[in-house]
Amino acid sequence: MPPTATYSDVPARLDRLPWSAFHRLVVTALGITWILDGLEVTLAGSVAAALQTSPRLQLTAEQVGLTGSAYLAGAVLGALLFGHLTDRLGRKKLFNVTLGVYLVATALTAFSWDFYSFLFFRFLTGAGIGGEYSAINSAIQELIPARLRGRVDLAINGSFWLGAAVGALVSVWLLDPTLIGPDLGWRLAFGSGAVLGLFILYLRRFLPESPRWLMIHGRPDEARRIIEEIEARVMASGRATLPRIEPSLALGEPHRVTMVSVARTLLRLYPGRTTLGLVLMASQAFVYNAIFFTYALVLTKFYGVPADRVGLHILPFAVGNFLGPLLLGPLFDTLGRKTMIAATYGLAGLLLAVTGWMFSAGLLDATTQTLMWSVVFFFASAAASAAYLTVGECFPLEIRALAIALFYAFGTLLGGVGGPWLFGVLIASGNRDEIVWGYLLGAGLMVIAAAVELRLGVSAECKSLEDVAPPLSAFR
């Protein structure tokens, strides 16, 4: 090893830890962000019809689609801004800031007075959630032991759909015209997200900064202190003696991240992984955002489902989406990333094509449409969660949060922002044959992503993050 190197045992000490109450706190305080996002997106989808009949807003189907696109556009810009700041200032500072942005914006959404105010507040809400993606994903992956990283990351990302289920149930009550007025129910729906956010903010007080982030920012003493505190908490719970390890990661001077070094890392050092990340993120973004943001419109327009009953159809859809990552997640750590990512993307694409054809042929009703979507997204949900796992673990520590933000941003811009608007226009046409072309486009993107994964996928299962992608400051 070079004589100027310093040796760190931080990654090895984090990866050797048994599952404990500390890890459950990490999952709860950080992973609950996805529950919050699921609640937010589901409420927006469930109240789509109510927004069209609201005495104050009276949105058209196309305007509903535009508000979905505004939310995603905000998420893109928020991810880029806060992702950069997360790598620069630390995980802990930023996951509190981004949550604060979300809290304020979603509360303001409840007081929207016309289409433009609603559009603007949805944009700000998306900015907060987009920032959460990069700050939270990077922190989670850096705190979870390598042997469990795949299943935990998938389960956490899949918990989006727990929020979706809660949102579906809440919307049934809030949108019932016999209980709450038509202009009040949707306002209470968005206000409920702010209440949940306050609880999350309280839990995050008990989380430490990522020792890995401290390690590569020239703060080894703080990293060591936090590691010792975590180990003490694990041992206090009655765990067996931790196995002995030796410092093995050789680090030089902290790497100064610039746009040039980021571009060099993505395009010269890891061009295959960059291509893979873009394809995985863009394909799942198109399928999810296009279909889910306009699902309520399909139910009300083609199947005559009342606006206050839409949530009952989204509930089983949400359950299927949650069970996919939860049940399939362990296979990503055993069968491996390449096998499972390719399988879930491919199956989701094929099943989506079949469902689109059945919709076009008039073979489905509201119940069977919901059942088919639940099956499709059982696999698509695991695939989408694996996309976030891939872009988080396949790039160096110094740019991890920014990498997540960049891939989320470009993937969403390429495949997600225009999707809700496109499907809003197709649905407004009332022609099933036109709509099915949108479904087939999404199916084709998912199958292409499966093929790219087989060609460029990274076997990162059970490996330390530093083995998958050495820090830029490491001696190689």
RANORFEN-V431608 format. One record per pair of residues at least 4 apart in sequence whose ideal C-beta (glycine too) atoms are under 7 Angstrom apart, sorted by the first residue. I is the first residue (numbers start at 1). J is the second residue. Records with the same first field share a line. If there is no record, write none. Layout:
I = J / J
//
This chain:
1 = 5 / 250 / 475
2 = 250 / 475
4 = 252
5 = 250 / 251 / 252 / 475
6 = 251
7 = 247 / 249 / 250
8 = 215 / 220 / 247 / 249 / 251
9 = 13 / 245 / 246 / 247
10 = 14 / 211 / 212 / 215 / 223 / 227
11 = 15 / 212 / 249 / 464 / 465 / 466
12 = 16 / 245 / 248
13 = 227 / 245
14 = 143 / 145 / 211
15 = 145 / 146 / 464
16 = 242 / 243 / 245
17 = 145 / 234
18 = 234 / 239
19 = 23 / 148
20 = 233 / 234 / 237 / 239
21 = 25 / 233 / 237
22 = 26 / 230 / 233 / 234
23 = 27 / 144
24 = 28
25 = 29 / 206 / 207
26 = 30 / 140 / 143 / 207
27 = 31 / 152 / 156
28 = 32 / 203
29 = 200 / 203 / 204 / 206 / 207
30 = 95 / 136 / 139 / 140
31 = 140 / 156 / 159
32 = 36 / 200
33 = 37 / 132 / 136
34 = 38 / 156 / 157 / 159 / 160 / 163
35 = 39 / 159 / 160 / 162 / 163
36 = 40 / 163 / 193 / 196 / 197 / 200
37 = 41 / 129 / 160 / 163
38 = 42 / 160 / 161 / 162 / 163 / 164 / 167
39 = 43 / 163 / 166 / 167 / 193 / 196
40 = 44 / 106 / 125 / 129 / 193
41 = 45 / 164 / 292
42 = 46 / 163 / 164 / 167 / 168 / 314 / 318
43 = 47 / 167 / 171 / 189 / 190
44 = 68 / 71
45 = 292 / 293 / 295 / 296 / 314
46 = 167 / 168 / 171 / 175 / 296 / 310 / 311 / 314
47 = 51 / 171 / 175 / 186 / 189
48 = 64 / 296 / 297
49 = 53 / 296 / 300 / 307 / 310
50 = 54 / 175 / 182 / 185 / 186 / 307
51 = 57 / 59 / 64 / 186
52 = 58 / 59 / 60 / 64
53 = 182 / 307
54 = 58 / 182 / 183 / 186
55 = 182 / 183
56 = 113 / 183
57 = 114 / 115 / 118
59 = 63 / 64 / 115
61 = 65 / 297 / 424 / 427 / 428
62 = 66 / 424 / 425 / 428
63 = 67 / 115
64 = 68 / 297 / 424
65 = 69 / 293 / 294 / 420 / 421 / 423 / 424
66 = 70 / 119 / 421
67 = 71 / 118 / 119 / 122
68 = 72 / 289 / 293 / 420
69 = 73 / 417 / 418 / 420 / 421
70 = 74 / 119 / 122 / 123
71 = 75 / 122 / 123 / 125 / 126
72 = 76 / 126 / 289 / 412 / 416 / 417
73 = 77 / 123 / 126 / 417
74 = 78 / 123 / 124 / 125 / 126 / 127 / 130
75 = 79 / 126 / 127 / 129 / 130 / 412
76 = 80 / 130 / 409 / 412 / 413
77 = 81 / 127 / 130
78 = 82 / 126 / 127 / 128 / 130 / 131
79 = 83 / 130 / 131 / 133 / 134 / 405 / 408 / 409
80 = 84 / 405 / 409
81 = 85 / 131
82 = 86 / 94 / 98 / 131 / 134 / 135
83 = 87 / 134 / 401 / 402 / 404 / 405
84 = 88 / 402
85 = 89 / 94
86 = 91 / 94 / 134 / 135 / 138 / 401
87 = 257 / 398 / 399 / 400 / 401 / 402
89 = 93 / 94
90 = 94 / 209 / 213
91 = 95 / 135 / 138 / 139 / 209 / 210 / 213
92 = 96 / 207 / 209
93 = 97
94 = 98 / 131 / 135
95 = 99 / 132 / 135 / 136 / 139 / 204
96 = 100 / 201 / 204
97 = 101
98 = 102 / 128 / 131 / 132 / 135
99 = 103 / 128 / 132 / 197 / 200 / 201
100 = 104
101 = 105 / 124 / 127 / 128 / 131
102 = 106 / 125 / 128 / 129 / 132 / 197
103 = 107 / 194 / 197 / 198
104 = 108
105 = 109 / 121 / 124 / 125 / 128
106 = 125 / 190 / 193 / 194
107 = 191 / 194
108 = 121
109 = 118 / 121 / 122 / 125 / 190
110 = 187 / 190 / 191
112 = 117 / 118 / 121
113 = 117
115 = 119
116 = 120
117 = 121
118 = 122
119 = 123
120 = 124
121 = 125
122 = 126
123 = 127
124 = 128
125 = 129
126 = 130
127 = 131
128 = 132
129 = 133
130 = 408
131 = 135
132 = 136
133 = 137 / 404 / 408
134 = 138 / 401 / 404 / 405
135 = 139 / 401
136 = 140
137 = 141 / 388 / 392 / 404
138 = 142 / 392 / 400 / 401 / 404
139 = 143 / 210
140 = 144 / 153 / 156
141 = 149 / 153 / 392 / 393 / 465
142 = 210 / 212 / 213 / 465
143 = 210
144 = 148 / 149 / 152
145 = 149
146 = 462 / 463 / 464
147 = 333 / 462
148 = 152 / 333
149 = 153 / 393
150 = 154 / 329 / 332 / 333 / 389 / 461
151 = 155 / 329 / 330 / 332 / 333
152 = 156
153 = 157 / 389
154 = 158 / 325 / 329 / 332 / 382 / 385 / 386 / 389
155 = 159 / 325 / 326 / 329
157 = 325 / 385 / 388
158 = 321 / 322 / 324 / 325 / 326 / 381 / 385
159 = 322
160 = 164
161 = 165 / 318 / 321 / 322 / 381
162 = 166 / 322
163 = 167
164 = 168 / 314 / 318 / 321
165 = 169 / 315 / 318 / 319
166 = 170
167 = 171
168 = 311 / 314 / 315 / 318
169 = 311 / 315
170 = 174 / 189 / 192
171 = 175 / 189 / 310 / 311
172 = 176 / 308 / 309 / 311 / 312
173 = 179
174 = 180 / 185 / 188 / 189
175 = 185 / 307 / 308
176 = 180 / 308
177 = 182 / 308
180 = 184 / 185 / 188
181 = 185
184 = 188
185 = 189
186 = 190
187 = 191
188 = 192
191 = 195
192 = 196
193 = 197
194 = 198
196 = 200
197 = 201
198 = 202
199 = 203
200 = 204
208 = 226
209 = 213 / 214 / 226
210 = 214
211 = 215 / 223 / 226 / 227
212 = 216 / 397
213 = 217
214 = 219 / 222 / 223
215 = 220 / 223
216 = 251 / 254 / 397 / 398 / 471 / 473
217 = 254
218 = 254
219 = 223
220 = 224
221 = 225
222 = 226
223 = 227
224 = 228
225 = 229
226 = 230
227 = 231
228 = 232
229 = 233
230 = 234
231 = 235 / 242
232 = 236
234 = 239
235 = 239
249 = 466 / 474
250 = 474 / 475
251 = 471 / 473 / 474
252 = 473 / 475
253 = 473
254 = 473
255 = 398 / 472 / 473
257 = 261 / 262 / 398 / 399
259 = 263
260 = 264
261 = 265
262 = 266 / 399 / 402
263 = 267
264 = 268 / 269
265 = 269 / 270 / 395 / 396 / 399 / 472
266 = 270 / 274
267 = 271 / 274
270 = 274 / 395
271 = 275
272 = 276 / 456
273 = 277 / 394 / 395 / 458
274 = 278
275 = 279 / 456
276 = 280 / 390 / 452 / 453 / 456 / 457
277 = 281 / 390 / 391 / 407
278 = 282 / 407 / 410 / 411
279 = 283 / 448 / 449 / 452
280 = 284 / 387 / 390 / 449 / 453
281 = 285 / 387 / 391 / 407 / 408 / 411
282 = 286 / 411 / 414 / 415
283 = 287 / 415 / 445 / 446 / 448 / 449
284 = 288 / 380 / 383 / 384 / 387
285 = 289 / 411 / 412 / 415 / 416
286 = 290 / 415 / 416 / 419 / 442 / 445
287 = 291 / 352 / 380 / 442 / 445 / 446
288 = 292 / 384
289 = 293 / 416 / 419 / 420
290 = 294 / 419 / 420 / 422 / 423 / 438 / 442
291 = 295
293 = 420
294 = 298 / 420 / 423 / 424 / 427
295 = 299 / 314
296 = 300 / 310
297 = 301 / 424 / 427
298 = 302 / 427
299 = 303 / 305 / 310 / 313 / 366
300 = 305 / 307 / 310
301 = 427
303 = 365 / 366 / 369
305 = 309 / 310 / 313 / 366
310 = 314
311 = 315
313 = 317 / 366 / 370
314 = 318
315 = 319
316 = 320 / 370 / 374
317 = 321 / 370 / 373 / 374 / 377
318 = 322
319 = 323
320 = 324 / 374 / 375 / 377 / 378
321 = 377 / 381
322 = 326
323 = 327 / 378
324 = 328 / 377 / 378 / 379 / 381 / 382
325 = 329 / 381 / 382 / 385
328 = 340 / 344 / 382
330 = 334
331 = 335 / 340
332 = 337 / 340 / 386 / 461
333 = 461 / 462
335 = 339 / 340
336 = 340 / 459 / 461
337 = 341 / 457 / 458 / 459 / 460 / 461
338 = 342 / 453 / 454 / 457 / 459
339 = 343
340 = 344 / 386
341 = 345 / 383 / 386 / 453 / 457
342 = 346 / 450 / 453 / 454 / 457
343 = 347
344 = 348 / 379 / 382 / 383 / 386
345 = 349 / 383 / 446 / 449 / 450 / 453
346 = 350 / 447 / 450
347 = 351 / 379
348 = 352 / 376 / 379 / 380 / 383 / 446
349 = 353 / 443 / 444 / 446 / 447 / 450
350 = 354 / 447
351 = 355 / 375 / 376 / 379
352 = 356 / 376 / 439 / 442 / 443 / 446
353 = 357 / 440 / 443
354 = 358
355 = 359 / 372 / 373 / 376 / 439
356 = 360 / 436 / 439 / 440 / 443
357 = 361 / 436
358 = 363 / 364 / 372
359 = 364 / 369 / 432 / 436
360 = 432 / 433 / 436
364 = 368 / 369 / 372
365 = 369
366 = 370
367 = 371
368 = 372
369 = 373
370 = 374
371 = 375
372 = 376
373 = 377
374 = 378
376 = 380
377 = 381
379 = 383
380 = 384
381 = 385
382 = 386
383 = 387
385 = 389
386 = 390
387 = 391
388 = 392
389 = 393
390 = 394
391 = 403 / 404 / 407
392 = 400 / 404
393 = 460 / 465 / 468
394 = 458 / 460 / 468 / 469
395 = 399 / 400 / 403 / 469
396 = 469 / 470 / 471 / 472
397 = 465 / 471
398 = 471 / 472 / 473
399 = 403
400 = 404
401 = 405
402 = 406
403 = 407
404 = 408
405 = 409
406 = 410
407 = 411
408 = 412
409 = 413
410 = 414
411 = 415
412 = 416 / 417
413 = 417
415 = 419 / 445
418 = 422
419 = 423
420 = 424
421 = 425
422 = 426 / 438
423 = 427 / 438
424 = 428
425 = 429
426 = 434 / 435 / 438
427 = 435
429 = 434
431 = 435
432 = 436
435 = 439
436 = 440
437 = 441
438 = 442
439 = 443
440 = 444
441 = 445
442 = 446
443 = 447
444 = 448
445 = 449
446 = 450
447 = 451
448 = 452
449 = 453
450 = 454
451 = 455
452 = 456
453 = 457
458 = 468
460 = 468
463 = 467 / 468
465 = 469
466 = 470 / 471
470 = 474 / 476
//
